[in-house]
Amino acid sequence: MNPQRLPAELSPAELQGYKDGVNAAEHDIRLHEPPDLRKHLRFRNPPVPTVVAREYRQEFRAGYEQAIHGGPLPPGY
């Protein structure tokens, strides 16, 4: 997530992507699996309309990386 943008500024698809990315990372951490966002079905096949799939994937990646690297989640998450 761009640190200049708060969750309220994201589109519904972007916010869902970010949350799904965090959840995917937490899953990998919990199972002690190596980080690889590409193995997650929601990253490969976003559950959003095709026109917003790129934005969903960008935020999925941001949420995944944030959770993997242990950074703080943005306010309002």
C-alpha positions as CSV (number, residue, x, y, z in Angstrom):
1,M,0.0,0.0,0.0
2,N,1.3,3.4,-0.9
3,P,2.1,5.0,2.5
4,Q,0.5,8.2,1.3
5,R,-2.8,6.4,0.9
6,L,-5.1,5.3,3.7
7,P,-7.5,2.4,3.4
8,A,-10.4,4.8,2.9
9,E,-8.7,6.1,-0.2
10,L,-8.4,2.7,-1.9
11,S,-11.1,1.3,-4.2
12,P,-12.9,-1.8,-2.9
13,A,-10.9,-4.0,-5.2
14,E,-7.6,-2.5,-4.0
15,L,-8.6,-2.8,-0.3
16,Q,-9.7,-6.4,-0.9
17,G,-6.4,-7.2,-2.6
18,Y,-4.4,-5.7,0.3
19,K,-6.3,-7.7,2.9
20,D,-6.1,-10.9,0.8
21,G,-2.3,-10.3,0.5
22,V,-1.9,-9.9,4.3
23,N,-4.0,-13.0,4.9
24,A,-1.9,-15.0,2.4
25,A,1.3,-14.0,4.0
26,E,0.0,-14.8,7.5
27,H,-1.0,-18.2,6.2
28,D,2.5,-18.8,4.8
29,I,4.1,-17.6,8.0
30,R,1.9,-19.8,10.1
31,L,2.7,-22.9,8.0
32,H,6.5,-22.0,7.8
33,E,6.3,-22.0,4.0
34,P,8.7,-19.9,2.0
35,P,7.2,-16.6,0.8
36,D,5.9,-16.8,-2.7
37,L,2.8,-14.7,-3.5
38,R,2.4,-16.3,-6.9
39,K,1.4,-19.7,-5.4
40,H,-1.8,-18.1,-4.0
41,L,-4.9,-18.6,-6.1
42,R,-6.3,-15.1,-5.4
43,F,-3.1,-13.5,-6.7
44,R,-3.1,-15.6,-9.8
45,N,-6.8,-15.4,-10.4
46,P,-8.1,-12.3,-8.7
47,P,-11.8,-12.4,-7.5
48,V,-12.5,-9.1,-9.1
49,P,-13.6,-7.9,-12.5
50,T,-10.8,-8.0,-15.1
51,V,-10.7,-4.2,-15.4
52,V,-9.5,-3.9,-11.8
53,A,-7.4,-7.1,-11.6
54,R,-4.1,-5.1,-12.0
55,E,-4.9,-2.8,-9.1
56,Y,-6.0,-5.8,-7.0
57,R,-2.7,-7.6,-7.7
58,Q,-0.7,-4.5,-6.8
59,E,-2.3,-4.2,-3.4
60,F,-2.2,-8.0,-2.9
61,R,1.6,-7.7,-3.4
62,A,1.8,-4.7,-1.1
63,G,-0.1,-6.4,1.7
64,Y,1.8,-9.6,1.3
65,E,5.2,-7.9,1.4
66,Q,4.1,-5.7,4.4
67,A,3.1,-8.8,6.4
68,I,6.1,-10.9,5.4
69,H,8.6,-8.2,6.3
70,G,6.8,-7.5,9.6
71,G,6.1,-3.9,9.0
72,P,3.2,-2.1,10.7
73,L,-0.1,-2.3,9.0
74,P,-1.5,1.1,7.9
75,P,-4.1,2.9,10.1
76,G,-7.6,1.7,9.6
77,Y,-6.7,-1.8,8.4
